[in-house]
Amino acid sequence: MWTKTAADRQRDAQVYGAEWRKARAAQLRRQPDCELRYDGICLSVATEVDHILGAARDPRHRWLRSVCSPCHRRVTARQGGGYRKTKTSQQEPQLRQATLW
């Protein structure tokens, strides 16, 4: 089971405080329909709000779009490999000769 660390809780408190709740409510009032509309999964009615540039790059919550839950999951997975996925450095494999002569 995944649990939040103290650092996660601190970041969430900073990013998703009262200002976020106001911006989220205003966005859903302005645009109640999903703006992504992915074929086959979209529910049409927006229930969530997505930071277009990511929460870290938009701390004042100015670049937002209304989305349904399935579309939000898809776009988040495409943008960062999934919610809170740890970034791992991909190293190039060592090249070696397949056959030794």
Buried (B, 14 or more C-beta within 10 A) or exposed (E): EEEEEEEEEEBEEEBEEEEBEEBBEEBBEEBEBBBBEBEEBBBEEBEBBBBBEEBEEBEEBEEBBBBBBBBBBBBBEEBEEEEEEEEEEEEEEEEEEEEEE
